[in-house]
Amino acid sequence: MAREYHRQQLKVFTDDVFRFNYQNELSKPPQNLCYQPIFILSAGWRSGSTLLQRLIGSSEDIFIWGEPLDKSNVVTQLADSLRPVCKEWPPENYFYTKKHIDDLSNSWVANLSPHIPEFIEAHRAFFIKLFAEPVLSQKITRWGIKEVRFGLSEALYLKILFP
């Protein structure tokens, strides 16, 4: 039973890596420090992650959030919204091609969506607004998050947003 579970988890891991690597090719953040956060991801509680958070945060220009909004699972839910995206889905005809708005009245618009890079950029903007902007107005130049509840999917998701 444990081996079967392990095999299933490896398949999920392989699927996630493929999907997330595909996504990573589509959207790259600008190269300033605001887009280079520090993520401290721990294997569990009582592993020294808070000590590491304090050590890194002792620098005058780095601020590390500690397990922010832990019960809301914001990062997990955002990561899940990218999970189905791969080379096969969504199909190309789902995307808005910047046609003139008047031309859309004669087009199929039931599943009209922004392109995936814009979707990823919106996710990235969420993190910048919530975690970077409150502290970057001070002398802080880099920000980060310490978390003990994330798994592989969340780590890969964060890598997409901030490679």
N, C-alpha and C positions, 0 to 999 in steps of 0.2 A: 504494500500500500504506500509506504514512504517513497519507494523508488518510482512508482507511477506518478505520485505528486511531484517529485523532483523532475521527471521527464516533462510533465506539463509546464512546470515553471521555466524549464530551459526553452521550451517552445515559445512561451510568452516573452522570455528574454530575447530570443532570436527575432521574433516578430517586431518587438519594440525597437531593437537596435536598427533593423532595416528601416522601419518607418521614421525613426528619429534621425537617422543618418540622412535619409532622403530630405527631411525637413531642413536639416542643418545646411544643406547645399542651397536652399532657397532664400535664406535671409541671414545677413550678417549685420551685427550692430556696428555703429560708429566706433572708432578706436579712441575714445577718451575714458578717463578713469571711472566716470559715472556708469559706464557700460562694462566695467570689469569688477563685478562684486566678488566677495569672498564667501564661499559657502562651506560651512562646517557641518558635515553630515556624519552622524554617529551611528554605530551599530546598535545602540540601545542606551538605556538609562545607566547612570553610574559608570560611565566610561571615560570621563575626563573632558567631555565636550565643553562644559561651562568653564573649566580651567583654561582650556585652549581659547575660548571666546574672550576671557578676561586678559589673557596674555596678548593676543592680537589686538584687542581693543585698548590696551594700555598705550598704544601708539597714539599720538595726539591727533593724527589725521585719519584714523580708521574707526568706524562705528559698526559694531556687529549686533544686530537684533537677536534676542534670545527666544526661540520657539514662539514667534509672533502668531497671535490669534490661533493658538494650537487646536482648540476644539472645532473651529470652523472648517478646517481642512481645505483652505483656499487653494494652496498649491496643488494638492492632489486632485481637486475638482477641475482646476484649469488644465492640468496635465491630461486628465481623462478626455477633455474636449478635443485634444489633438490626436488621441489614440487611433481613431479610425482613418486618419489621413495617411495615404500611401500613394504609390504611383498609379494604382488602379482607381482610387477614389479620392476626391470627387472627380467626375469626368470633366473634360475641358469645357463642355458646353454649359457647365454650371457657373462659369466665371464671367463677370462683367468685363467686357472688352472695350470699355470707354467709348462706346457708340454714343452718338448724340441721343439725348433723352427721348426726343420725339421718335427715333427709330425703334425704341423698345416696345412701342405699342404693337408692333407687328412681329415681335420676337417671343420665344418661350422664356418666361420670367418666373415660373413657379419655383425654381430652385436657384435663382440668381444669387450669386455670392461674390464677395470680394476675393481676390487671389490670395493664395496661402501666405505669401510674404506679408501682406497687409494684416492678415489674421495673426501671424506671429508677432508682427510689430505692435499690434494692439495688446497682446499679452505682455510684451516687454514694457510697453508704456505703463501698464498697470503696476508692475514692480517698481519702475522708476518713480511713479507718482506716490505710491504707498511707502516705499522703503528708502529711496534715495533723497527725494526732495525735502523731507522733514529735517534731515541732518546735513545736507550739502550746503545749506545756507550759512552754516557756521564754518569753522576752519576745517571741517571734515572733507576729505577728497575721495575716500573710498568707503563703501558700505558693504554690509554682508548680512547673512542670516545663519544662525546656528539652529539645527533641528535634529531631533532624535527619532522622529516618527516616519521619516521618508524612506522609501525603498528605491529600487532601481528605476522605476518609471519616473519618479519625481526627479531623480538625479539626471536622467537623460533629458527630461523636459527642461530643466535648468540649463543644461549644456546647449540645447537648441537656442534658448533665449540669449544666453551669454557664453558663446563659445570661447 
